[in-house]
Amino acid sequence: MPKAKVTKNAPVSTTPANRTPVKINSSGTPLWYKIIMFGLMLAGLLWLVVQYIFGPEIAWMAKLNAWNYLIGFGLFIMGLLMTTGWR
């Protein structure tokens, strides 16, 4: 297999690229953010479990019908979306 020809007039960059990583958030995630994040996930899970087990016995929860699923999964998904901001 023939070797590739190298051009002698190849452009040479005079300034090297700066490849130093930049820290955006060096302090980490605040404690209140983690508490809210895990609290939302836990609240959504508990809402669904309580609705499944005791839903017909709780009057105001029985009136919500299918909205219970939206509330439970909505709380849980909000907590999951918050994990994208966790450092």
C-alpha positions in Angstrom: 0.0 0.0 0.0 1.5 3.4 -0.9 2.2 5.9 1.8 0.3 9.2 1.9 2.1 12.2 0.7 2.7 14.9 3.4 2.5 18.5 2.2 5.3 20.6 3.4 3.2 23.8 3.5 0.7 22.5 6.1 -0.8 25.3 8.2 0.7 25.5 11.6 -1.3 27.1 14.4 0.7 29.6 16.3 -1.5 29.7 19.4 -2.2 26.4 21.2 -5.8 25.6 22.1 -6.8 26.2 25.7 -8.0 22.8 27.0 -8.1 23.6 30.7 -11.4 22.5 32.2 -13.6 25.2 33.7 -15.4 24.6 36.9 -19.0 25.9 36.7 -20.3 25.0 40.1 -17.4 24.1 42.4 -19.5 24.2 45.6 -21.8 21.3 44.7 -25.6 21.1 45.1 -27.0 22.8 48.1 -28.7 20.7 50.8 -32.1 22.3 50.3 -32.1 21.2 46.6 -31.4 17.6 47.5 -34.1 17.6 50.2 -36.7 19.0 47.8 -35.6 16.6 45.0 -35.9 13.4 47.1 -39.0 14.8 48.9 -40.8 15.2 45.6 -39.9 11.7 44.5 -40.9 10.2 47.8 -44.1 12.2 47.9 -45.1 11.0 44.5 -44.4 7.4 45.4 -46.3 7.6 48.7 -49.3 9.3 46.9 -49.5 6.4 44.5 -49.1 3.7 47.2 -51.7 5.3 49.5 -54.1 5.8 46.6 -53.7 2.2 45.6 -54.2 0.8 49.1 -56.5 3.2 50.8 -57.9 5.2 47.9 -61.6 4.0 48.0 -61.7 4.5 51.8 -60.5 8.2 51.7 -63.4 10.3 50.5 -61.5 13.2 48.9 -59.0 10.8 47.3 -61.8 8.7 45.8 -63.4 11.8 44.3 -60.1 12.5 42.4 -60.4 9.3 40.4 -57.7 9.2 37.7 -56.3 12.5 38.7 -54.5 10.6 41.5 -52.2 9.1 38.9 -51.4 12.5 37.4 -50.6 13.9 40.9 -48.5 11.0 41.9 -46.5 10.6 38.7 -46.3 14.4 38.3 -44.6 14.7 41.7 -42.3 11.8 41.0 -41.3 13.2 37.6 -40.6 16.6 39.0 -38.2 15.1 41.4 -36.6 13.1 38.6 -36.2 16.2 36.5 -34.5 17.9 39.4 -31.8 15.2 39.3 -30.4 16.9 36.1 -29.3 19.8 38.2 -27.6 17.7 40.8 -23.8 18.2 40.9 
